[in-house]
Amino acid sequence: MAPLRSLAVLFSLLSAVYVQGQFTEAIPPEEELALSQIVEDVPPVNAPAAKSGGSPDFPLIFHVALPIPPKKEPKSVFTNPITGKEIWYYETEIKAFRQQVYPNLGPTSMVGYDGISPGPSIVVPRGTEAVVRFVNNANQENSVHLHGSPSRAPFDGWAEDVTFPGEYKDYYYPNFQSARMLWYHDHALGKTAENAYFGQAGAYIITDPEEDSLGLPSGYGEFDIPLVLSSKFYNADGSLQTVVNERTSTWGDVIHVNGQPWPFFNVQPRKYRFRFLNAAISRNFALYFVKSSDLNTRLPFNVIASDTGLLKRPVETADMFIAVAERYEIVFDFTPFAGQAIEMRNFPKVNGAGVDDDFENTDKVMRFIVGEDLVEDPSTVPDSLRTVPFPTSNSTAIDHHFRFHRTNGEWRINGVGFEDAANRVLAKVPRGSVEIWELENESGGWTHPIHVHLVDFRVIGRSGSEANRDVLPYESAGLKDVVWLARHETVLVEAHYAPWNGVYMFHCHNLIHEDHDMMAAFNVTQLDNLGYNETTDYGDPMDQRWRARPYALSDFQARTGIFSDAAIAAKVQELALEQPYSELTQVEEALDRVAAGAAATQAGPIPRYRRFQI
């Protein structure tokens, strides 16, 4: 084991023990009562370690080249009338298409962004706002969530804020956070799994000159490669199986990377940056690299980034968990392997941490064919990557405890499902505060990747793991927005609930669980003493001002009416004048004043208010 990794593992073990002994619960009484009343279903007996799947045999494993999602260009560029900065305007059509997956069978019907899956990659410089108009020309409703973005609530993809066929919605995104790989995907109530499974997912990358200056492998599609993972089942005729009636999980027996089953990718003998996104609807992965000539010796690589961007330092490892919706970025150096083949593989049962069904070929992911000719490689991996803005708190109190469970065949959080509208707001968090949440999966029969909207959080403790997992070195070195609760795991996360007020969701990202109600909400409450009045209140995710609007297909096709250049320019200006993001500095300063005032009038520990950091 490399010295860096050894130290990271030791730190993780020590911090996990410290955290579990240090923190005490101070949760609301109603939360204690709800937890005491949970009766969890007995999980089913685990499936065999590996079995034949329901899909036809795929005849071209490692014989079809990896496709790279195209980079989407803005349709127009406008100037924000408040800040003077650019706003990039994009237009994306959600529409049906046919994809030939099996070479010897018929094509399958899909529905994707711009008629491809994964959708095109949106690449935006940090500090450049974007308005993305999603036009629904498909057969059922959608809602778009930009996963990892601190978007205002009406633009966050609230599950009930749907766009029906024949409607469009303008989503306004801030892009002020650190460089990172986000992703956009469907979030429609009760439809998310089906929509995402059939193609509605794509990468969204924020770039930053500060990150560019580090010398990491670069060049989208050349040495900086998105790898979007998924896993699906196919019918005997080559069509994609539906997930409409599924109530537990859809593991899939055909592994896809960027929409292609088990591809190969030609690489030069040099360093590459791979941006992983697990866009499967249920399957989790435990990835590792081996030479095709030696499948028993794992090869080391450096993890350099997680959900929210660069880690504070590279973390060397020989394997990596990536649960549903997680993103990790690595640098793999192919220099020593000129003329050889390298395979990326997947451990059975997610290396002992999961309950995912294994099939004949789900241990394989893709193959890299390394060129023989040596090349010059100017890229590097610095020992230090950035200063990560970890949230800090003087408190040792756990503010909320949420248990993710199955009761009477229904997926719930503390006994509540999302469609229980009267009770689904499970936390009211004062704007600008730092809170510690305890997330629990008491069961050994299922696992849950948990996503909290709006915030980046720090994973500060993990206990109970059947796989002896503590906080992983590549978890502790950065911030996250998804954390996996493997079998019997309880995790502590700490986050700034800032800068915005409003109602946001948190949920299991196994989309079968989410669609069947393992989702709830939290309200970042406005402060009476904030001392700054924002131009527009964006607290309501269902605010009628920002809901979807009908369109005429003839206008869309002819670029007339609401799709004319003049109408689009007017709409973008209207959105900008409402200032969803341009008052960020003033809001931060107001939150600073609240924190300073509270500290000045209170003896003892400083209350947990902190300026929002990016």
N, C-alpha and C positions, 0 to 999 in steps of 0.2 A: 504494500500500500504506500502511495506517495506521501511524503511528510505533510504536505498541505492538507491532503484529505484526512490523514490521521488526526491532525490537530482539530480539523472541523468536526470530525466524528466525536472526539473527546469533548469538545465544547458543547456539542448538541446533547450528549448524554448528561453532562453535568448540569446544563441549563434546564433540561427537562425535569430532572430530579428536583432542582431548586424551585422551579416554577410550581410543580404540583404540591410542594410542601409550603410554599410561601403564600399563595393566593387563597383567599377565603370568599365564600359566596355571600353576597349581599343583594340577593335578587328580590323583586317585589313579591309580596305575600300571595297575590293571585297566581304568580308564576309557580311558586312552591306548591300551591294547591293543584294546579293543572298537572304538574309533573307527578304528584302523588297519585293521581287518578288514572294514569296511563296503564293499560293492560296490552302488552304487545303480543302479536301473533307468533306462534311457534313457527320458525322457518322450516322450509322443506329440506329433505335430505339432499346433500350436494350431488350434482351430476358426476358421472365418471370423468376421469382426468382428461380424456380426449375421446372424441367420437366422430363419426361421419356426420356431416351436416346435411341440410336439406337442399342446398344449392347444387346445380350441376357441377361436375368437375371442370375446373378452369384449365385449359390446355397450354396456356402461355405464361406460366409463372416465371418471372425474371426475364421475359422475352419481349416485353413492350416497353418503349422508352417512357420515362417520367415526363408527363406534361407540366408545364409551368403556367400557372394562371396569368393571363395578360394583365399588364398594369393599366388601370383605367385613367384616362386623362380628363381633366375638368372640361365641361362644355363651355363655360364662361368664367371669367375672372372679374370680380367687382371690387369696389373700394368701400370699406365700412365707413359710413358717414360720421361715426362717432370717434373711431380710433385712427382712421386713415390707413389701416392695414388691409391686406387683401382678404377677400372671401372667395373661396373656390366653389363654384356651383357644378354639381354633378347631377346626372339623370340616369336612373336605373329602372329598367323595365323588368318586372317579374312576369315570366311567361313560360309556357310549356315548350318542351323540346324533346327530341328523341336521341338517345345515346346508344351506340353499339358497344356493349360491354363484352359479350361473348362473341368471338369471331365466327363461330359455327351455329349460332342461334339467332333469334330475332332481336331487334332493338328493344330497349325499355323506355317507357315514358317517364320524363322527369319534369320538374318545375324549378327554374333557377333564376338568379339575378342576371339579366341580359341574356338569358337562355343558355347559360353554361353552369357547370358545377365542378369545383368550387366557382363562386362568382369571381369577377375581376378583382384584383388587388388594388385598393385605394391607397396611395402613398402621398402623404401630406407633410410639409415641413412644420415643425413645432411653431406655434403662435399664429398659424394661418387657419382661420375658421373655415368651416365647410357647411354648405347647405346641400343636402342630398335629397332629391325628389325621387321617391319610390312610387312607381306607377304600376298598379295592380292590373295586369292583363292576363291573370291566371283564372283558376276555377274556384278558389275559395279564399277566405279572408286571410290577412297576414298582419303582423305587427313587427317592426324592425327594432332590434336592440343592438346598439353599438357597445359590445361587451368590453368593459375596461375603461369606458369614458365617463367622466363626471358631468354627464349631460343634465340639463334641467329636466325636471320630472316629465313635462309634456313631450319631450323628445327622447325619452329613455326606453321606449318600447313597452310601456305598461300593458299587461296582457289583455286588458279589456279595450284598449285604445286601438281598435282594429281598423284596417283599410279593406273594404270589400272590393270584389271585382268591379271595374268601372270607376274606381276612385284612386286618388293619389294623396300622398302626404309629404310635406316638406319637413325634413328633420334637420335641425340646426345643431352642429357639433362644435365644441370649443377648441380642442386640440392644443391646449396650453400645457399639458402634462409632459413629463420626460419622454424621450424617445422610447418606443415600445411597439410590440405587435399586439393590436387589438383584433377583434373580429366582429363582423356584423352577421346576424342570423335572425331567424324568425322567433317570435315570442308570443304568438296569438294564443289566447285562452283555449285550452283543450285541443289545439291544432299544432302545437310547436313540434312535437316528435315527427308527425307525418310531414310537415312542411320542411323541416331540416333534413330528414331522412331522404326526401326526394330532391334535395339539392339547394335549399335556401341557406347558404353559409358562404362566407368569403373573408379574406384577410384585409385588414386595415392597418397600415403601418405609419407611425409618426417618426419622422427623422429629425435629427438635431446635429448642427455643426460640431457641437462639443463631443458627441459620440463619434461622429465621422473622423475627428482628429486623432482618435486612438489608434488607427491603423488596422482595425479588424478587417477580415476579409469582406470585400464590398463588391457592389455591382449586382443589382436585382436580376435574378435569373441566370447569372453567370457564376459568381462565387458566393453570393448571398441568396440562399434558396429557401422558399417557403415549402414546408412539408405538412400538408393538411391530411391528417389521418381519419379514416372512418372504417366502418365494418358493417356489412349488409348481407341479407339473404335474397336469393333469386329463385324464381320459379323455373320449371322445366323448360319453358319456352324462351328463357333469357330475360323475362321481365322482372322488375323489382317487386318483392313481396310487400304487401301493405302492413302497416303496424297499427291500424285503426283499432283492432280488438285486443291488442296486447295490453296486459295490466301489470306485468312485473319487469321484464327487461327484454330488449332485442339485442343480443350479443353480436349476431352476424357471424357467418363463417367465411366470408370473402373480405380480405383486408384490402383497403384502398389507400393509395397515397396520391393526393391531388386528383382524385376521381378515377385513377387507374388501378385495377387489381395488380398487386405484386409487381411493380415496375422495376426496370433497371435505370441507372443513371451513369453516364460516362463522365468521369472526373479526371482532372490532371493530378499528378503527384505533388500536391501542395495543400494548403489549409483552405477549408470551406466553412462558411457559417451556415448552419441549418436552423431555420425557425420552425419549431414544431408547434402545431395546433392539433389538439385532439377534438375533432368535430364529430366523433361518433355519438350516437344518441344514448348508448349504454356502456360500450366496451371501454375498459381502462387498459393501459399498457404498462409493461415493465420492459424497457428497451435495452438492448446491448448490441455491440458490434463484434463480429468474429471474421476471420479469414475463411473463405469457402473451403480452403484446404485444411482447416483446423477449427472445427465447430465447438471445441471445448475450451478454448482460451479466449477470454474476453479482452477486448482492446480498450485502453483508456482514452478518454476525451475530456474536454473542458466545458462545463456548463457556465455560460457567461450572462444569461438573462433569464428572468421568469416573467410572470404575467404582466408585471408593471415596469419592465425595462431591465437595465443592467443591474447585476449584482454588485456588491461592493468589491468583490474580487472573483477571479475564476475559481471554480471548484472542480478539481479533478475527480472523476469517478469512472467506473467501468459498467455501470448500469444506471437507469433512470426511470422512476415512476412518472407517468403522465396520465392523470385521470381525465375524465370527460371535462372538456372546456378549459383545461389548463394549457398554458403556453410555456415552453422552455426553449431557450436558444443555446446551441452548443457550437464549439469549434472543433472539428475533427481534422487531424493532419494526416493526409494520405501520402506524404512524402516517403515514408519507409516502405510503401507497398506498391511501388511502381511495377506495372505489368501483372498485378494480382487482382483478385476479386474479393470484395469485402461485403459481408451481408449484415443487414440490420435485422435483428430477431426479437422475439417477444417471449418472455418467460410464461410458462403455464401458470394458471391461477394467479396471474399478476404477481409472480414471485412470492406466492404464499399469502399475500395480503388481500386478495379478492375472492369473489365467488363467481366470476365470469366463466361461462361455459367455454371449454376448449374444443376445437375441432381439428381435423386432420392437418390443415395448413395454417392455423392461426398462430403458430409459432414463427412464421415467416412474415417479413414486412416488405423489404426491398433489397436490391443488390446494387453495389457500386462497382463499376468496371474502371480500374485505374490505368491510365495511359502509361506507356513504357518510357517515353521521352521526358527527361528531367526538364523542369521549367524554373524560371525565376519567380520567386514568391516574395513580394514586398510586404505582405501582411504580417501582423504580429498579434500576440495576446498579452497585453500588459499585466503586470502583477496586481495593479490596482485599477479598477474600472470606473468607479464614481463614489461619491459620498451619498449613501442612501438615506433619505429623510424618514428614518424610523419614527413612529409616534412614541412619545415619552409620557410617563405618568408617575406621580408619586404614590398613587393609590395601589393597594394590593387587593381591592375588592372586585369581585366578579359581578358585573352589573346585570347580566342576563344569562340564563341557562336555557338553551333550546335543544330539545330532544327530537331527533328525526326517527320516526317509527312507523310501523304498519299495524293497524288495529282494525279488526273485522274486514280485512282485505282492502283497506283504504290507507293511502299514504298520508301522513299527518306530521305537523310540527306542534309539539305540546298539545296534541289533541285537536288541533284546528287545521282546516283546509282553506285554500284561497277563496273558494266559492262561498264560504261562510263570511259574507261581507261585513256583517255586524261585529265580528270578533277577530278578523284577520290582521289587524294592526297590533302586533305583539310587543312593540317597543316604541316609546316616545323618547327620543334622544335630543337633548338641548343642542341647538346649532353651535358648532365650534367645539364641542366637547370631545374628550377621548374616553372611549369605553372599552371594557374587556368583556367579551362574550365567550361563554362555554358552549361548545357544539358537541352533541353526544349522539353516537350510534351504539346503542346497547346490544344490538343484535349481532349474531355471528352468521346470519343467513343472507344478509344483503349489505351493500355499502352505498355511501352517498357522497358524491362530490358537491360541496356546498359553495354557492356563489352569493356574495353580498354586493348588491348594486351600489353605485356612487363612490364607494371608498376603496382605497388600498389598505390592506391590513398586514400586520406582522404576526406570524405564527410563533407563539411564545411557549407552547407546551403541548405534548401529546402523551396520553397514557392509555393503558388497557389493551394495547395492540397485540393480537394473536401472532403477528409476524415480527414482534419485537421492534417495531418502528418507533423511534423517537422523532423529534424535529429533525428533518433531513438536512444535511449540510447545505444543499442548494436551495432549501426553503428558508433557512435562517439567515442566509447571506443577502436576502432581498425582500421585497414586499410582494404580496399576493392579492388576488381577488377571488381565487378558488382554492379551497382546501379539501383534501380527500379524507373522509371518515371511513377508513377501512374497517374490517370486522372488529367489533367491540372497542372501537377507538373513541376517545374523547379528546377534543382539541381546544386550546385557548387561543383566541385571536384578539389583537388590540388594534383599534383604528381611530383615526380622526373622522368625526362626522361633520364634514365641512367640505367646501365652503358654502354649499347651498342648503336652504331649507326645502322641505317637500316630502312627499310620500313615495317611497321606493320599495322594491321587492327584494326578498332573499329566498333562496329555494335550493332544492336538490337539482343538480344539472344532469342526472340521469333523466332524460326527457320523458320517459314513460312515467316515472315517479312524479315529475313536475306536472304533466298533463292530468294526472289523476290526484292532484291537489296537494302535493308536498311543496307548497309555496305559501309564503305569508308576506307581511309588509311591516315596515318601520317608518315612523314619521320623525324626520329631523325638524323639530319644532322651532318656530320663529322666537327670537328673544325680545321681550318687551323693552329691554334696555339696550338694544343693539345700537341705537343712536344714529342709524343711517337708513334712510328710506329709499329702497331700490325703485327704479322707474316702473317695473312691472313685477307682479307677484307670479312666480312660476311654481307655486307649491302643489297645485292640483294636477295630477297626471292626466285627468280627463277634462281639462279646461277646453271648452268648446272652441275657443279662438284658434287652437292649434290642431284641431281634429282633421281627419281626412275630408277631402272634397271630391265631388263627382267631376268627371271629365268626359269629353266626347272623343272617341277614338279617331274621328276625322281630324280634330284639332291636333291630336298627338302626331298623327302621320303627316299632316300638312304644315306643322309648326305654326299654327294660327291660334287665335284665342288665348287661353292661359298658357300656351306653349310658345307664344311669340316672344321674340327677344325683348320687346318693350315690357310685356307682362311679367316675364321672369325677372327683369331688372327691378321692376317696381315691387315685386314680392320680396326679393332679397333685401331691398332697402327698407321695406316695412318691417321685416323681421329684425334687422340690425338696429333700427330706431327704438325697438322695444328693449334693447340692451340685456339680452339674457346673460352675456358673459363679459361685456366691456366694463362692468363695475367691479370686477374681481378685486382690484387693488383696494378700492374703497371698502368693500366687504371685509377683506383681510384686516385692514386697519381698524375697522369697527370691532371686529372680534378681538383684536389685540387690546383695545381699550376696555372691553368688557372683562377680559382676563386680568388686566392690570388693576382695574377698579375692584374686582372681587378679591384679588390678592391683597390689596391695600387695606381692605376692611375686615379681613378674616384672619384670625390667629391660627396657627397650625399649618398643615400642609397646603401648598398652593393648589387651588381647585384645578380640575383637569380640563382646562381650556387652553388651546394652543393655536397659534397661527397655522393656517393651512399651508403646507409645503408641497412643492411640486418638483 
